[in-house]
Amino acid sequence: MSTRGLAAVFHEVGRPLELRTSDLPELDTGEALVKITCATVCGSDVHTMRGARPVGGPTVLGHEIVGCIAALPDTGPDVCDVNGKSLAVGDRVTWAVGASCGECRLCRQGIPQKCDALFKYGHETVTRSLFSGGFAEFCHLQRGTAIIHVPDTVPDVVACPASCATATVAAAVRVASGCQAKSVLIQGAGMLGLTAAAMARAQGATEVIVSDVSKSRLQRCVDFGASRTVHVGDDPQRLATVVDEMTASRGVDVIFEMSGAVAAIEQSPALLGIGGQLVLVGSVFPTRAAQLSPEMLVRKLIRIEGVHNYTPVDLTMAMDFLSTDGNRFPFQTLVDMEFALPDINQALGIIFDQTPIRAACRVR
């Protein structure tokens, strides 16, 4: 194996990524080195490069990654996946967006994604190892990373978002206690919304309604399990009419809010039925405060919960979903373009202009 690798380094907004070759790291106990085969470009990567999400450079972006184990420590206990299976060189894997300590107060409370010492792939300023993100030939996995095997039946471009969008949706579905026999409204038809529609349909939701301001994105939703789509760009109140029609005026059981739009959040309690649940996922950027009626929340027994990132259990659920039900839905079609790592700057220009749902960086 080579002792050096290539990475595309982000320094600051407006500056092209620097293609830099660097020595591969020596591995400590519990770590692993992965040879990356594919990394998809998440919307948050684009936000960073445009300055909407502060990340200190130099760093290597990209956190939706698939690759094969290239090296493991020479000494110490075996490095295992989330199910306790020992990893071996050549194993095809993906991993959680963050590595957690497992010992702090938050880890002990079952929310390791908020660990006091969290290390996030594709988000960290380079310190010990340059290979900390997906836009590179290798990724250095830290101790405390939840790693999962990727079945051969799941293509790279489908498996990559498992460590971001798919696992985040799995977390949202988990806190909603599943979707079986429930009417579901999904606000936002991006990667999160399409994945949520597919997962809700696979779990046996009675209705899957998807709303968005984009007609082109809504066109994909039927293939991902939507029973009804609603364009809210011209008439936001049309959504309430459709919900009444689809639920006999009872309101939906669950809303997955994936857009982060304050107006959508404010409308949500009126769309929920008694005992309904609002799961907020898309609110990951600054907005004005939402105005909600406390009386409506109380009288309708509405529960509101926020989901940010996910736990190892959710990553497992995401991969199980993709391996058992992924072929029912055209996830591969969500990757609208592919490019090679050396061409990343040219590709980013197209991504900024065309905003595909996903673009894939192929690393060989």
C-alpha positions as CSV (number, residue, x, y, z in Angstrom):
1,M,0.0,0.0,0.0
2,S,1.1,3.5,-0.7
3,T,2.5,5.6,2.2
4,R,1.0,8.8,0.9
5,G,-2.4,10.0,-0.2
6,L,-4.2,12.8,-2.0
7,A,-6.7,15.1,-0.3
8,A,-8.7,18.2,-1.4
9,V,-8.1,20.8,1.4
10,F,-10.6,23.6,2.2
11,H,-8.9,26.7,3.5
12,E,-11.5,29.5,3.2
13,V,-14.6,30.7,1.4
14,G,-13.9,31.8,-2.2
15,R,-10.6,29.9,-2.5
16,P,-10.4,26.7,-4.6
17,L,-9.7,23.5,-2.7
18,E,-6.0,22.7,-2.6
19,L,-5.1,19.2,-3.9
20,R,-2.4,18.2,-1.5
21,T,-0.4,14.9,-1.1
22,S,0.5,13.9,2.5
23,D,1.9,11.0,4.5
24,L,-0.6,8.5,5.8
25,P,-1.0,8.4,9.6
26,E,0.3,5.8,12.0
27,L,-2.6,4.1,13.7
28,D,-3.2,4.0,17.5
29,T,-5.3,1.4,19.3
30,G,-8.9,1.3,18.1
31,E,-8.2,3.3,14.9
32,A,-8.4,2.3,11.3
33,L,-7.4,3.6,7.9
34,V,-9.9,3.4,5.0
35,K,-9.2,3.6,1.3
36,I,-12.1,5.7,0.1
37,T,-14.0,4.6,-3.0
38,C,-16.8,7.1,-3.1
39,A,-18.0,10.2,-1.2
40,T,-21.1,12.1,-1.9
41,V,-21.5,15.9,-1.6
42,C,-23.9,16.8,1.2
43,G,-25.8,20.1,1.2
44,S,-23.9,21.0,4.4
45,D,-20.6,20.7,2.4
46,V,-21.9,23.3,0.0
47,H,-23.0,25.5,2.8
48,T,-19.5,25.4,4.2
49,M,-17.9,26.3,1.0
50,R,-20.3,29.2,0.5
51,G,-19.7,30.5,4.0
52,A,-23.2,29.7,5.4
53,R,-21.7,27.2,7.9
54,P,-18.4,28.3,9.7
55,V,-15.7,25.7,9.6
56,G,-12.1,26.6,10.3
57,G,-9.6,25.7,7.7
58,P,-7.5,23.9,6.7
59,T,-9.9,20.9,6.7
60,V,-11.0,18.1,4.4
61,L,-14.8,18.2,3.8
62,G,-17.1,15.3,3.0
63,H,-18.7,13.0,5.5
64,E,-20.9,10.7,3.4
65,I,-18.2,8.1,2.7
66,V,-17.7,4.5,1.6
67,G,-14.4,2.6,1.4
68,C,-12.5,-0.5,2.3
69,I,-10.3,-1.1,5.3
70,A,-6.7,-0.4,4.2
71,A,-4.9,-0.8,7.5
72,L,-5.5,-1.7,11.2
73,P,-3.3,-1.2,14.3
74,D,-0.5,-3.8,14.7
75,T,-1.1,-4.2,18.4
76,G,-4.1,-4.0,20.8
77,P,-7.6,-5.4,20.7
78,D,-9.4,-6.0,17.4
79,V,-11.2,-3.0,15.9
80,C,-14.9,-4.0,15.7
81,D,-18.0,-2.7,13.9
82,V,-21.2,-1.6,15.7
83,N,-22.3,-5.2,16.0
84,G,-19.1,-6.3,17.6
85,K,-17.7,-8.1,14.5
86,S,-14.0,-7.8,14.1
87,L,-12.9,-5.7,11.1
88,A,-10.3,-7.0,8.6
89,V,-8.3,-5.4,5.8
90,G,-10.5,-5.3,2.6
91,D,-13.8,-5.0,4.5
92,R,-16.2,-2.5,2.8
93,V,-17.5,-0.1,5.3
94,T,-19.1,3.2,6.2
95,W,-19.1,5.0,9.5
96,A,-20.9,7.6,11.7
97,V,-20.3,11.2,11.0
98,G,-18.8,11.6,14.5
99,A,-16.5,9.7,16.9
100,S,-17.5,9.9,20.5
101,C,-15.6,9.1,23.8
102,G,-18.3,6.8,25.2
103,E,-17.6,8.0,28.8
104,C,-18.8,11.6,29.1
105,R,-22.2,12.6,30.6
106,L,-23.9,12.9,27.2
107,C,-22.5,9.5,26.0
108,R,-23.8,7.9,29.1
109,Q,-27.2,9.5,28.5
110,G,-27.5,7.8,25.1
111,I,-26.8,10.8,22.9
112,P,-23.2,10.2,21.8
113,Q,-23.7,12.4,18.8
114,K,-23.4,15.3,21.3
115,C,-20.3,13.9,23.0
116,D,-18.3,16.5,24.9
117,A,-15.2,15.4,22.9
118,L,-17.0,14.7,19.6
119,F,-14.8,14.5,16.5
120,K,-16.8,15.1,13.3
121,Y,-15.5,13.8,9.9
122,G,-15.5,16.5,7.3
123,H,-16.0,19.2,9.8
124,E,-12.7,19.5,11.8
125,T,-9.7,21.7,11.4
126,V,-6.7,19.5,10.5
127,T,-4.5,18.7,13.4
128,R,-3.0,15.2,13.8
129,S,-4.0,13.8,10.4
130,L,-4.9,15.4,7.1
131,F,-7.2,12.5,6.2
132,S,-10.3,13.5,8.2
133,G,-12.9,13.8,5.5
134,G,-14.3,12.2,2.4
135,F,-12.8,14.4,-0.4
136,A,-9.5,12.4,-0.2
137,E,-8.0,9.0,-1.1
138,F,-8.0,7.9,2.5
139,C,-9.8,8.5,5.8
140,H,-8.3,8.1,9.2
141,L,-11.0,6.6,11.6
142,Q,-10.6,7.7,15.2
143,R,-11.2,5.5,18.2
144,G,-14.9,5.6,19.2
145,T,-16.2,5.7,15.6
146,A,-19.3,3.6,14.9
147,I,-18.3,1.6,11.8
148,I,-20.7,-0.6,9.9
149,H,-20.2,-3.2,7.1
150,V,-21.8,-2.3,3.8
151,P,-23.4,-5.3,2.0
152,D,-22.3,-6.0,-1.6
153,T,-25.9,-5.5,-2.7
154,V,-25.8,-1.8,-1.7
155,P,-24.0,0.4,-4.4
156,D,-21.5,3.0,-3.3
157,V,-23.7,6.0,-4.2
158,V,-26.6,4.6,-2.2
159,A,-24.5,3.6,0.8
160,C,-22.7,7.0,1.1
161,P,-25.7,9.0,2.5
162,A,-26.3,6.2,5.0
163,S,-23.9,8.0,7.3
164,C,-25.8,11.3,7.0
165,A,-29.3,11.6,5.5
166,T,-30.4,8.0,5.8
167,A,-29.2,7.6,9.5
168,T,-30.7,11.0,10.4
169,V,-34.1,9.9,9.0
170,A,-33.8,6.6,10.9
171,A,-33.3,8.7,14.0
172,A,-36.4,10.8,13.2
173,V,-38.5,7.7,12.6
174,R,-37.2,6.1,15.8
175,V,-38.2,9.1,18.0
176,A,-41.6,9.0,16.3
177,S,-41.9,5.4,17.4
178,G,-42.1,4.2,13.8
179,C,-44.6,4.9,11.0
180,Q,-46.6,1.7,10.7
181,A,-50.3,2.4,10.3
182,K,-49.8,6.1,10.7
183,S,-50.5,9.0,8.4
184,V,-47.3,10.9,7.7
185,L,-46.6,14.4,6.4
186,I,-43.0,15.2,5.2
187,Q,-42.2,18.9,4.7
188,G,-39.3,19.2,2.2
189,A,-38.5,16.9,-0.7
190,G,-34.7,17.0,-0.7
191,M,-32.5,14.0,0.2
192,L,-34.0,13.9,3.8
193,G,-37.6,14.1,2.6
194,L,-37.3,11.5,-0.1
195,T,-35.6,9.1,2.2
196,A,-38.2,9.7,4.9
197,A,-41.0,9.0,2.4
198,A,-39.4,5.7,1.4
199,M,-38.8,4.7,5.0
200,A,-42.3,5.6,6.0
201,R,-43.7,3.6,3.0
202,A,-41.5,0.6,3.8
203,Q,-42.7,0.6,7.4
204,G,-46.4,0.6,6.4
205,A,-47.6,4.2,6.7
206,T,-51.2,4.6,5.7
207,E,-50.6,7.9,3.9
208,V,-47.3,9.6,2.9
209,I,-47.8,13.3,2.0
210,V,-44.9,15.3,0.8
211,S,-44.8,19.1,0.5
212,D,-42.2,21.4,-1.0
213,V,-41.8,24.8,-2.8
214,S,-40.1,23.0,-5.7
215,K,-42.2,21.3,-8.4
216,S,-39.2,19.5,-9.8
217,R,-38.3,17.9,-6.5
218,L,-41.9,16.9,-5.9
219,Q,-41.9,15.0,-9.2
220,R,-39.5,12.4,-7.7
221,C,-41.6,11.8,-4.6
222,V,-44.1,9.3,-6.0
223,D,-41.2,6.9,-6.9
224,F,-40.1,7.2,-3.2
225,G,-43.5,6.2,-1.7
226,A,-45.5,9.4,-1.6
227,S,-49.3,8.9,-1.9
228,R,-49.8,12.7,-2.4
229,T,-47.5,15.6,-3.2
230,V,-48.4,19.3,-2.5
231,H,-46.7,22.3,-4.1
232,V,-46.8,25.0,-1.4
233,G,-44.9,27.7,-3.4
234,D,-48.1,29.5,-4.6
235,D,-50.6,28.6,-2.0
236,P,-49.3,27.4,1.4
237,Q,-52.9,26.9,2.7
238,R,-53.4,24.2,0.0
239,L,-51.5,21.8,2.3
240,A,-54.1,22.1,5.0
241,T,-56.8,21.3,2.4
242,V,-55.0,18.2,1.3
243,V,-54.3,17.0,4.8
244,D,-58.0,17.3,5.6
245,E,-58.9,15.3,2.4
246,M,-56.4,12.6,3.1
247,T,-57.2,12.1,6.8
248,A,-61.0,12.8,7.0
249,S,-60.2,16.1,8.8
250,R,-58.5,14.3,11.7
251,G,-55.0,15.6,10.9
252,V,-51.8,13.5,10.4
253,D,-50.2,11.4,13.0
254,V,-46.6,12.5,12.4
255,I,-44.9,15.4,10.7
256,F,-41.2,15.1,9.7
257,E,-40.1,18.7,9.1
258,M,-37.1,18.5,6.8
259,S,-37.0,22.0,5.3
260,G,-36.2,24.2,8.2
261,A,-38.7,26.8,6.9
262,V,-40.2,28.7,9.8
263,A,-43.5,29.1,8.1
264,A,-43.8,25.3,7.7
265,I,-43.0,24.8,11.3
266,E,-45.6,27.3,12.4
267,Q,-48.3,25.6,10.3
268,S,-47.5,22.2,11.6
269,P,-49.5,22.0,14.8
270,A,-52.8,22.8,12.9
271,L,-52.0,19.9,10.5
272,L,-51.5,17.3,13.3
273,G,-54.2,15.3,14.8
274,I,-54.8,14.7,18.5
275,G,-51.7,13.0,20.0
276,G,-49.7,13.9,16.9
277,Q,-45.9,14.3,16.9
278,L,-43.8,17.0,15.2
279,V,-40.2,15.9,14.5
280,L,-37.9,18.8,13.6
281,V,-34.9,17.8,11.5
282,G,-34.3,20.6,9.0
283,S,-33.7,23.5,11.3
284,V,-29.9,23.5,11.2
285,F,-29.4,27.2,10.3
286,P,-30.3,30.5,12.0
287,T,-33.8,31.7,11.4
288,R,-36.3,34.0,13.2
289,A,-38.1,32.4,16.1
290,A,-41.2,30.4,15.2
291,Q,-44.5,31.4,16.7
292,L,-46.6,28.5,18.0
293,S,-49.9,28.4,20.0
294,P,-49.2,26.8,23.4
295,E,-52.9,26.2,23.9
296,M,-53.1,24.2,20.6
297,L,-50.1,22.1,21.7
298,V,-51.7,21.4,25.1
299,R,-55.2,20.7,23.9
300,K,-54.1,18.4,21.0
301,L,-51.5,16.6,23.2
302,I,-48.8,17.4,20.6
303,R,-45.3,16.3,21.1
304,I,-42.3,18.2,19.6
305,E,-38.9,16.7,19.3
306,G,-35.7,17.8,17.6
307,V,-33.3,15.4,15.9
308,H,-29.7,16.3,15.1
309,N,-27.4,13.6,13.8
310,Y,-28.0,10.1,15.2
311,T,-26.8,7.2,17.3
312,P,-25.1,4.0,16.3
313,V,-28.5,2.3,16.5
314,D,-29.8,4.6,13.8
315,L,-26.8,3.9,11.6
316,T,-27.6,0.2,11.8
317,M,-31.3,0.9,11.1
318,A,-30.3,2.9,8.0
319,M,-28.1,0.2,6.6
320,D,-30.7,-2.5,7.3
321,F,-33.3,-0.4,5.4
322,L,-31.0,0.1,2.4
323,S,-30.1,-3.5,2.2
324,T,-33.6,-4.9,2.6
325,D,-35.8,-2.2,1.1
326,G,-33.4,0.1,-0.8
327,N,-34.0,-1.6,-4.2
328,R,-37.7,-0.7,-3.9
329,F,-36.8,2.9,-4.4
330,P,-34.5,4.6,-7.0
331,F,-31.9,6.0,-4.7
332,Q,-29.2,5.7,-7.3
333,T,-31.1,8.3,-9.4
334,L,-30.6,10.9,-6.7
335,V,-26.9,11.2,-7.7
336,D,-27.2,13.6,-10.7
337,M,-23.4,13.8,-11.4
338,E,-20.1,12.1,-10.7
339,F,-16.6,13.3,-10.8
340,A,-13.0,12.2,-10.0
341,L,-11.2,13.7,-7.0
342,P,-8.6,15.6,-9.1
343,D,-11.5,17.4,-10.9
344,I,-13.3,18.5,-7.7
345,N,-12.9,22.2,-8.2
346,Q,-14.5,22.1,-11.7
347,A,-17.2,19.9,-10.3
348,L,-18.0,22.2,-7.5
349,G,-18.7,25.0,-9.9
350,I,-21.4,22.9,-11.5
351,I,-22.8,21.8,-8.1
352,F,-23.1,25.4,-7.0
353,D,-24.9,26.4,-10.2
354,Q,-27.2,23.3,-10.6
355,T,-27.7,22.2,-6.9
356,P,-28.1,18.5,-7.6
357,I,-29.6,16.4,-4.7
358,R,-26.3,14.6,-4.6
359,A,-23.1,14.5,-6.6
360,A,-20.5,11.7,-6.1
361,C,-16.8,12.0,-5.9
362,R,-15.3,8.7,-7.2
363,V,-11.9,7.9,-5.6
364,R,-9.8,5.1,-7.1
